[in-house]
Amino acid sequence: MMDEKRNKIFSRLNKPAFYLALLGAGKLVSDAFGYQIITDEQVNLIANGLASLVTVVGVAMGYEE
């Protein structure tokens, strides 16, 4: 029962990292072709915001018992 709960939490937390990886890959590809669609500052702001959100959700889920 506890393992199911842990797997559920980890699967939820892995998704934001996957989306940030896609964002970073898209930025690298667009920069390689000379298009600067997303700036480094925007990527940092998105990553920081998402990390903050995941932290708050993780803490809230931890106290749900």
Order of alpha helices (4+ residues) and beta strands (2+ residues): alpha-alpha
